[in-house]
Amino acid sequence: MANEGKGLSTAESLRKTRTYGRVRCHNPSCMARLDPEPGASQAKCPKCGMEWRIAWVKKGFPRIRGPVWDVDTKLAEEALAKKMKKSDKKSAEEAQAGKTKEEKQDGPK
C-alpha cells in the first residue's frame, strides 16, 4: 500500500518519525521524551523530574530499566506531604464552618 502523493510505502513514510536514541518518560502523567547522553546510566525527565535507570541495548539505542528509587521515593513523599497539608487545611476550614452553622441554628445562649 503506497502513499499516492510521494510513492512511499507506509513503512517508508513512518521511518522519518522514528526517534532512535530517545525514550519516553514512564511516568503516566508525563510521557515526555528523554535524550540520555550516550552511555549514561541515568536520565532525568525535564518535565516531571523523575530519574530513570538506562540500559543500552546497542550503541545509540537506550531502554529504561526502571526508576532511580531514591529520587522516586523523595518525590512521592513530597507529593504526599503536600496533599496531607492541603487536606488538613480543608478539614480545619470545614470544622470551623460547622461550628458557625451550629451557633446559628441554636441561636444565642
Phi, psi and omega per residue, in radians:
M1 nan 1.935 -3.060
A2 -1.808 2.605 3.007
N3 -1.303 2.106 -3.062
E4 -1.103 -0.588 -3.063
G5 -1.151 -0.744 -3.039
K6 -2.051 -0.123 -3.135
G7 1.286 0.438 -3.141
L8 -1.818 2.562 3.033
S9 -1.304 2.959 3.136
T10 -1.075 -0.780 3.130
A11 -1.064 -0.701 3.136
E12 -1.182 -0.651 3.135
S13 -1.263 -0.542 3.127
L14 -1.364 -0.306 -3.126
R15 -1.000 -0.605 -3.107
K16 -1.183 -0.429 -3.068
T17 -1.578 -0.066 -3.133
R18 -1.195 2.582 -3.092
T19 -2.216 1.210 3.075
Y20 -1.142 2.485 -3.138
G21 1.533 -0.003 3.125
R22 -2.203 2.649 3.075
V23 -2.340 2.789 3.080
R24 -1.645 2.531 3.043
C25 -1.097 2.364 -3.117
H26 -1.511 0.031 3.049
N27 -1.229 2.066 -3.046
P28 -1.041 -0.462 3.140
S29 -1.561 0.015 -3.079
C30 -2.019 -1.255 3.134
M31 1.024 0.521 3.083
A32 -1.319 2.826 3.105
R33 -1.551 2.378 3.116
L34 -1.903 2.476 3.074
D35 -2.034 1.470 3.136
P36 -1.210 2.572 3.065
E37 -1.135 2.492 3.136
P38 -0.974 2.167 3.133
G39 1.488 -0.030 -3.125
A40 -1.194 2.572 3.131
S41 -1.658 -0.232 3.125
Q42 -2.459 2.664 3.059
A43 -2.465 2.465 -3.127
K44 -1.905 2.344 3.120
C45 -1.300 2.221 3.140
P46 -1.262 -0.346 -3.077
K47 -1.517 -0.885 -3.046
C48 -1.865 -0.249 3.093
G49 1.546 -0.030 3.106
M50 -1.214 2.536 3.072
E51 -1.942 2.456 -3.077
W52 -2.177 2.513 3.028
R53 -1.423 2.342 -3.050
I54 -1.970 2.381 2.997
A55 -2.036 2.506 -3.120
W56 -1.854 1.927 3.130
V57 -1.128 -0.807 3.008
K58 -2.681 3.071 -3.097
K59 -1.023 2.164 3.123
G60 1.416 0.219 -3.076
F61 -2.323 1.455 -3.088
P62 -1.465 2.720 3.006
R63 -2.411 2.557 3.097
I64 -1.444 2.214 3.095
R65 -1.551 -0.584 -3.129
G66 2.846 -3.129 -3.123
P67 -1.355 2.744 2.950
V68 -1.439 1.952 -2.917
W69 -1.102 -0.626 -3.139
D70 -1.074 -0.791 -3.130
V71 -1.216 -0.736 -3.141
D72 -1.047 -0.803 -3.139
T73 -1.130 -0.740 -3.141
K74 -1.083 -0.787 3.129
L75 -1.127 -0.691 3.128
A76 -1.142 -0.729 3.132
E77 -1.141 -0.697 3.108
E78 -1.115 -0.726 3.134
A79 -1.142 -0.714 3.127
L80 -1.132 -0.764 3.138
A81 -1.087 -0.714 3.113
K82 -1.107 -0.744 -3.136
K83 -1.167 -0.722 -3.139
M84 -1.162 -0.686 3.116
K85 -1.093 -0.710 3.130
K86 -1.152 -0.733 -3.117
S87 -1.235 -0.615 3.088
D88 -1.124 -0.718 3.119
K89 -1.125 -0.732 -3.134
K90 -1.153 -0.743 -3.133
S91 -1.171 -0.598 3.093
A92 -1.156 -0.699 3.105
E93 -1.148 -0.688 3.122
E94 -1.164 -0.670 3.116
A95 -1.136 -0.723 3.119
Q96 -1.137 -0.731 3.132
A97 -1.148 -0.625 3.115
G98 -1.124 -0.681 3.125
K99 -1.140 -0.733 -3.118
T100 -1.187 -0.577 3.106
K101 -1.180 -0.723 3.131
E102 -1.106 -0.712 3.130
E103 -1.100 -0.687 -3.134
K104 -1.196 -0.694 -3.106
Q105 -1.223 -0.719 -3.103
D106 -1.328 -0.472 -3.100
G107 1.434 3.092 -3.129
P108 -1.199 2.599 -3.141
K109 -1.902 nan nan
